[in-house]
């Protein structure tokens, strides 16, 4: 997996739209983000431009419309960010994070049961 450049929270919101709807026009991205943010179209265009410069997005011009596609898979980006989070806050170990969540009562009974099911399924492989 290639290392993806760091992207801001705002850029991540743009990427979520692109991952979901790719290939997608500028107008479609703006329409989707206007539903969940108070960003102006120019702000969204600036974020798209930044992502292109970071080689996270590519675009092609179709007439007067720009159409964007991701150059980074969502799963690759999320995996990289998860690893970075674990290294930064939990010395790279997942069990330290889970123990912290359990100690802080941050997992519901349903989440604990789901985690138990996942671990049992994994152990039986």
C-alpha positions as CSV (number, residue, x, y, z in Angstrom):
1,X,0.0,0.0,0.0
2,X,1.3,3.4,-0.9
3,X,1.4,6.1,1.7
4,X,-1.5,8.5,1.2
5,X,-0.8,12.2,1.9
6,X,-2.5,13.5,5.0
7,X,-5.9,15.0,4.3
8,X,-7.9,17.3,6.5
9,X,-11.3,16.5,8.0
10,X,-13.0,18.7,5.4
11,X,-11.1,17.0,2.6
12,X,-12.2,13.6,4.1
13,X,-15.8,14.7,3.9
14,X,-15.3,15.4,0.2
15,X,-13.6,12.1,-0.3
16,X,-16.5,10.2,1.3
17,X,-18.8,11.6,-1.4
18,X,-16.4,10.7,-4.2
19,X,-15.8,7.2,-2.9
20,X,-19.6,6.7,-2.7
21,X,-20.5,8.2,-6.0
22,X,-17.5,8.0,-8.3
23,X,-17.2,9.0,-11.0
24,X,-18.8,12.3,-9.9
25,X,-19.1,15.8,-11.2
26,X,-18.3,19.0,-9.3
27,X,-22.0,19.8,-9.3
28,X,-22.9,16.4,-7.8
29,X,-20.2,16.8,-5.1
30,X,-21.5,20.3,-4.2
31,X,-25.1,19.1,-4.1
32,X,-24.2,16.2,-1.7
33,X,-22.1,18.3,0.6
34,X,-24.7,21.1,0.8
35,X,-27.0,18.6,2.4
36,X,-24.6,18.1,5.4
37,X,-22.4,21.2,5.5
38,X,-22.8,25.0,5.2
39,X,-19.9,25.2,2.8
40,X,-20.2,27.4,-0.3
41,X,-19.5,25.9,-3.7
42,X,-16.2,27.8,-4.0
43,X,-15.0,26.2,-0.8
44,X,-15.9,22.7,-2.1
45,X,-14.1,23.5,-5.4
46,X,-11.0,24.6,-3.4
47,X,-11.1,21.3,-1.4
48,X,-11.4,19.3,-4.7
49,X,-8.4,21.2,-6.1
50,X,-6.3,20.5,-3.0
51,X,-7.1,16.8,-3.3
52,X,-6.1,16.7,-6.9
53,X,-2.8,18.4,-6.0
54,X,-2.2,15.8,-3.3
55,X,-2.7,13.0,-5.9
56,X,-5.7,11.7,-4.1
57,X,-8.1,12.5,-6.9
58,X,-8.0,12.6,-10.6
59,X,-10.3,14.5,-12.9
60,X,-11.2,14.7,-16.5
61,X,-13.0,17.4,-18.3
62,X,-16.2,16.4,-20.1
63,X,-17.4,19.4,-22.0
64,X,-17.7,22.1,-19.4
65,X,-17.9,19.7,-16.5
66,X,-15.1,18.2,-14.3
67,X,-15.6,14.6,-13.3
68,X,-13.6,13.2,-10.4
69,X,-12.5,9.7,-9.5
70,X,-10.4,8.6,-6.5
71,X,-6.8,7.6,-6.9
72,X,-6.9,6.1,-3.4
73,X,-9.2,3.3,-2.3
74,X,-11.3,4.1,0.7
75,X,-10.2,0.8,2.4
76,X,-6.5,1.7,1.9
77,X,-7.0,5.1,3.4
78,X,-9.0,3.9,6.4
79,X,-6.4,1.1,7.0
80,X,-3.6,3.7,7.0
81,X,-5.5,6.1,9.3
82,X,-6.4,3.2,11.7
83,X,-2.8,2.2,11.9
84,X,-1.7,5.8,12.5
85,X,-4.3,6.2,15.2
86,X,-3.3,3.1,17.0
87,X,0.4,4.0,16.9
88,X,-0.3,7.5,18.1
89,X,-2.6,6.8,21.0
90,X,-2.1,3.1,21.9
91,X,1.5,2.2,21.0
92,X,0.3,0.4,18.0
93,X,-1.7,-2.3,19.8
94,X,-5.4,-2.8,19.2
95,X,-5.9,-4.6,22.5
96,X,-4.8,-1.5,24.4
97,X,-7.5,0.5,22.7
98,X,-10.2,-2.2,23.4
99,X,-9.2,-2.4,27.0
100,X,-9.4,1.4,27.3
101,X,-12.9,1.4,25.8
102,X,-14.0,-1.4,28.1
103,X,-12.5,0.3,31.2
104,X,-14.2,3.6,30.2
105,X,-17.6,1.8,29.7
106,X,-17.6,3.1,26.1
107,X,-18.9,-0.2,24.6
108,X,-22.5,-1.1,24.8
109,X,-23.6,-4.6,25.6
110,X,-24.5,-5.1,21.9
111,X,-21.1,-3.9,20.8
112,X,-19.4,-6.3,23.3
113,X,-21.5,-9.2,22.0
114,X,-20.6,-8.3,18.4
115,X,-17.0,-8.1,19.3
116,X,-17.3,-11.5,21.0
117,X,-18.8,-13.0,17.9
118,X,-16.1,-11.6,15.7
119,X,-13.4,-13.0,17.9
120,X,-15.0,-16.4,18.1
121,X,-15.4,-16.5,14.3
122,X,-11.7,-15.4,13.9
123,X,-10.5,-18.0,16.4
124,X,-12.3,-20.8,14.5
125,X,-10.4,-20.0,11.3
